[in-house]
Amino acid sequence: MTFVQDLEAKFSHLKDVAEGDLHSLVLKLEAVFNRVHLAVVSDGLKQAVSSDIHAALEHVAVVADDVRAKADVAVAVVDEADSAFDAVVEKTAPKASDK
């Protein structure tokens, strides 16, 4: 896989998994990459800019994974609190036989 193909694959993957502001950032980075790739400039400049964009995409992937992990933890905490609340309600709710 060439460097350009690798970069295009990263764009594709991140566009599928990123949401909100991260998705917008990926789209903007892709637009910059496409403009540079199509521009009539030296291959050295194209490679340098592409390399910087690649590094930025790697950082976006790390941030996205971190956000996803924190969201998973928050969901687990909410689920645990919900279960604890349900257990308390079940213990304290009057039973049909008590009426």
Summary of the structure (lengths in Angstrom):
residues: 99
radius of gyration: 23.8
end to end distance: 73.0
largest distance: 85.2
contacts: 231
relative contact order: 0.10
helix: 88%
strand: 0%
